[in-house]
């Protein structure tokens, strides 16, 4: 395990920033949209030119929204107009996306006003669910497998008719563009979009910008973009660009920020656990903790669930220091289950294994945030889950950037330097005072959740 402490000087004020790199933990996250995100509405009418011998009554429309769990919900609508004296119908109308075909209705829709089954003339609605493609959406196709034009009763049913690719033409809506974590060389810009999108930032010292951040790799509705390599004490213009899966882009209005005057000094404290005993730097119940092959581990006596907290005591937040970052590495033999059952303890209110604070961890592709209650999970609160990257694994380094802002506490989660998600607590359940600690909160029962 490695602990990094950064002492940050901003103008004449000394702030101590602590960055703890604890090797061996892994957490998950979830992006839970509160409502489905509109991706687009598409309509197609077969043979809209109404040429002779062409059936022109079928109007098919779909509305596509994105649901949680990488699914696309499609409301499909088939309308054959009022019907004619002839027997006008379509058979097996369908929707297709990237080669995946689903049927709106299997059978015939249509007929004529006088027939007994006139209900088939009523516009037909259905709901379909498509898995979201891994790559770009190449276009929606609407169609049917055969049709009959009642104006020509002697003609046999005609074959398949399909629309060309119909693309999403609606750009995302960009909301709440804001700054956070400004230093002398880096700044983080956050925003939200009303549909899954990728974002990047155009920035520079003038309105011509001149620089682009790398586009984010995953589609998401909550975004955090970090700009690095800035010059200290310099003014910048910036704007955010958001693009959906179909490539529709929207630009925010121009805004400005100034980088901080001085770069932070850095104090690094390391604990690699390469010793026989955990020693006095970790406050704990000693019968439940040990070092095994250079890694932080439980003893066999730790047979209960989430009730094992150890606190790192040499350095705490407060007294002229501010902890701004914590990092750690998962052990070499950690399993996927172990990653899901090990957490970082943050803003712990006292140097005690029975303290209170946050526990933050990654499981099932989500970052989870709970509160610790007297050293246990019983009585703690579930504060939320945020969708992110795949869970870390053995040997992966996790970094948490801590931001105490006026509207809440924010924890930016990185795996091997790649952003995963941000957990947040607008209610600020912790810290209870300026002085607080960090540590580990690991489940017992031999979960293989060692910290390197």
N, C-alpha and C positions, 0 to 999 in steps of 0.2 A: 504494500500500500504506500502511496506517496501523497503527501500533504503539501500544497503550495499556498503560501500566504503572501498577498500583495499589499504593500503599503502605498497608498495613492495620495499624491500631493496635488491639490487643485488650488491654484493661486496661492494665497498665504495660509490656507487651511490644511492641516494634516489629517488625512483619513487613512485608517489602516484597513486594507482589504485583504481578506484571507481566502485563498483558493485551495481547497483540500482535494487532493487526488487520491482517492481510496481505490486500490485496484481490486476488482472482483465483483462488483454489483451490476445488475441489469434490471431495467424496468420497462413497462409498456405504456401505450397511450391510446385514446380513442377520440375521434372527431365527432361527436354526436350532433348532427344538425338537428335543430329543433323543429324544422319543417323541411319538406321536400324542396329541392332547388329546381326551378324551371330551366330546362335546357332548350326548348323550342317547340313550335307548333308547325306542322307541315300538312299540306293538302295537295291531292292529285286527282284530276278527273281524266278518265280514259277517253281518248279521242275527242278532246275538247273542241276540235275543229268541226265536229258534227258532219263529217263527210258521209256520203251515202254508203250503205252497207257497213257502217261502223256503229257499234253500240256506244252511246255517249251519255248514258244515264248514271253510271257509277261514279260517285264522288266519295273518295276515301280520305279521311283526315286523322292525324294522330297528334297528341300532346305528350311530350316526353318530360319527365321530371326525374331527378336523381334522389334515391333513397339512401338511408344508412346501409352500410354493408356492401358498398360497391355494386348496387343494383339500380337499373333504370326501369321506372314504371311508365308504361305506355297506355294511354287511354285511346283506343281505336274506335272510329266511327265510320260506318258505311251507310250512305244515303243513296237510294235509287230514285229519288224524286217522287212524283205522284203516280208513277206507273202509267202504262198506255194500254190500249186495247189488246195489243199483242202480249206474248209471254216473255217479258224482258227479265233476265236474271243473270246473276254472276254466281260462280261456283268457287268455293274455297278461297275467299279473300284473305290476304296475308300481309304481314309486315316482316321486313328483312333488315338485319343490321350486320354488316361485316360477315355475311354468309350464314348467319343464324336466322332461320325462318321460323316464324310462329304464325299460327292461323287465327284470324279474327273470328272466323266461323267455318266449320267443316260441314259443307252441304251447300244448298242453294239459297240465295237471298234474292227476292224479287217476285215477279209474277205479273198479274194483272188485277185491276180493281175488282172484277167480277168473281174471281176464284175464291173458294172457301178459305184458303190460307192467306188471306189478304194481310195478316199481321206481318208477313215477311216484307211488306212494303214499308213498314215503320222503320225509321232510321235505327240501325243496329249498333249498340255500344258494347264494348268489352274491355277488360283490363288485362294487360300482358306484363310480364316482368322479364327483362333481359339482364344477363350479367354484363357489367360494364366492361368493354373491351380493354385489354391490357395496353394496346397501342392506340393511335388516333382513330377517331370515328371516321370511317370512309364514306358515310352517307346512308340515310334511310331510304329503303325501297318499298313502295306500296304496290300491290297488284292483286290479281286473281288468276286462277288456273284455267278457267274457260268462261265464256259468256254466250248468251243467245240474244239476238236482236229480234224482237217480236214483229218488227216491220217486215221481216223476210222469213216467214214461217217455214219455207222449204229449205233454208240454208241450215247446214249442220252446226252444232256448237263450234265456236272458234276457240283457238288455243290460248295459251298464257299471254297475259298482258302485264307489263311491269313498268313502273316509273323509272326515270333516271335517278341518280343519287340526289337526295334532297338534304342539303346541309343546314346545320344550325347557323342562323345569321344574326343571332341576338348576342351582343357583347355582354360580359358580366357587368354588374353594378358594383362599383368600388366604394367602400365605406370606411370611415373612421381611420384615415391615414394619420399616423402619429409617430413621434420619436420616443426612443427609450435608450437607456444605457449609453449615453454619449461620453466618450473619453477623448484623449488627445489624438488617437489614431483609428478608432472604430466608432461606429454608431449602429444601432439596431432600429429598423423602421418596421412598424407593425400596421396591419390593415385587415379588413375582412371583405369577402366577395359574396354575392348572393347565389353563386353557383360554383362548383369546383373549377379552379383555375390555377395556372402557374403565374408567378409574379417575378419581376426583376425591377431594379431601380436604375434610372438614368441620372447621373449626377456629375457635377463639376463646379469649378469656381465661378462660371458665368452661365448665362441663359442658354448658351450653346452646349452645355453639359460636357460631352466628350468622353464620358466613361459609362460603362454598363456593368452592373453586378451580374454574376452568372444566374440564369433563370432557375427557379426552384424545380426540382425533378419530379415532384409528385403533385397531382391535382388536389387542392384543398380549399376550404372556405375561410380558414384562419391562417394568416401569413406573418412570418417574421423574417426579414431580410437584413443580413449584416453586411455593412460596408467596412472594409479593412484597408490598411495602408494609407490612411488620411494624413495630411500634414497638420501638426499641432497649431492651435490658435489661428485657424483659417476658416473663412466663410464659404459655404457651399450652397448651390442650388440643387434641387432634386425633384423628381416626379416618379411615381410608381406606374408600372405597366402591368396590367393583368390580362391574361389570354386564356380562353376556355379551350376545351378539347378540340373544338372545330377551328381554332385559330382566330376567333373574334377577339379583338383587343380593345381595351379602354385605357386612357391615360388620366392620371390625377392632375390637378392644377399644380403649377409650380409653387414650391415652398423652399424655405431656407433653414439652415442650421449653422452653428459655428462649433468647430471641434475645440476640446478643452486646451488650456494653455500649456500644461505640463504633462509629460508622460509619467505614469506611475512607477515608483520604485517597487521592486519585487523581493519579498522575503520568502524563501522556499524552505519548507519543513517536510522531511520525508520519513516515512515509516514503512519499511519493506517487509517487516515481520520476519526477517532472517535472524532469528534467535530462538532460544529454547522456551522462554516464558514471555507472556504478554507485557509484564512489568507495570510500573506505576502510572504510565501515561494514559491508561485506559481504565476509567472507573466502571466497575462491573460487579456482578456476583461471581466470584472467581471459580466456584464449582461448576459453572456452566460454560466457561470459555477457555480456549487453549490455542496454541499454535501448532499446526500440523504441517510438516514439510514446507515451512516458510509461508504459511497462509493462516489467516484468522479463521477459526473454526469453533464449533460447539464441542463440548464433551458429551459422552453418552448419557450423562445425567440430564441433559437438556431435552427432555422427552415431551414437553408440552408444546402448544402451538405458538402463536404470536405473543410472546411475553419476555423476550430476551433483548435487552437494550444495553449497549456499551457506549460510553461517552468519552470522546477525546478531550483531555483536560489541559494540556500545556498552553493552548491559546484559545481564547474565547472572543466573541464579539463584544465591543465596548471598550472603555478606557482608552479612547483614541484609535481604536481599530474597527474596521468594518469588514466582515466576511462577505466577499462578493462572488466567490467561486469555489466549488468543491469537485474533486475528481477522484476516481477510484477505478480499480481493475478487478474484473472477475477472476476467480481462481482457475487453474489449468484443468481441473476436472469437474467444473461446474456443469450441471445438466440444465436442460430447458426448464424442468420443474424447479430446480434450484434458483434459477434466475427469477422465476415467478414468485419465489418465497423468500426474497431478500430485499431489504429496503435501506435507503439512506435516511438517517434521522437528522432533521434540520430545526433550527431555532428552538433547541431543547432548553427549557427554562432553568435547569440547575444541573450541577455536576453530580448526578445520581442515576443509578439504574432504574429508579422508580420515578423518573421525571416525566414531564409533559412536553409535547412539541408536535412537529409534523413528521410523517413518514411518507417517502416518495419512492415509487418503484415502477418498473416496466413489466407489463404482462399482457399477453394476447394482443400485441400490437398497439397497446395503449399505455399512456402515462397515468398512474393512479396517485391520488393525494388523499391521505387520511390524517387524522390526529391521533397521537399517542396519549393514552390516559393512564397516568401513574405507572408508566413502564409497560403497559399492556395495550392490546387493541380493544379489549372489552370496555365499552363505554366511550370509545372514540367515535369520531364522525367521519363519514364518507363524504369528502368535499368535491369529488368529481373525477372523471376519466376523460382523457383527451387523445384522440386518434393520432397515431404517429407511425414511425418506421417499424420494421420487424424487431422483435426482441433481440437484445444483445446475447452473446454467448461466451464460452470460455475464452479468457484472455482479452476480451474487449474492454476498452476504457470508456467509462461514462463520466461526463462532465456536466455539472449543474451550475448555471449562472443565476445568481440570486439578485432579484431586483425588488427593493422595497420602495414602492411608489405611492403617490397620494391616493390612488384609487384601488390599492390592493397590493398583495405580495405576488410576485411572479417568479416562476422557476423554469428557465429555459433548459431543455434536456437535449444533450448531444451524445451520440454514440460514435466513438472513434473520430471525433471532430465533425460529424455530420448531424445537422439539426434534425430532431425527431418531433418534438412538440413542446408546448408551454402549458404547465399547470398553473392555476391561479386561485387565489383566495381573496375575493373582494372584501370579505368580512374581517380579514386580518385577525384570525384566532390567535396567532402568535406573531412576534414574541411578546411576552408579558412585560419585559423591561429591555433596556439597552443591552444588557449582558445575557448572552446565550451561547450555546455550544452546538457542536455537530457530533455525529457518531453513526453507529449502525444498529438497525433493528431487524433481526433475523429470526425466522421461524426455526423452532427446534425440530425434533423428530427425524434427525439425520437426512436433511433435505438436499445435501450436496450443494450448499450455497456459500462456499468459502470465498473469502476476499484475499487477493494476492498482495 
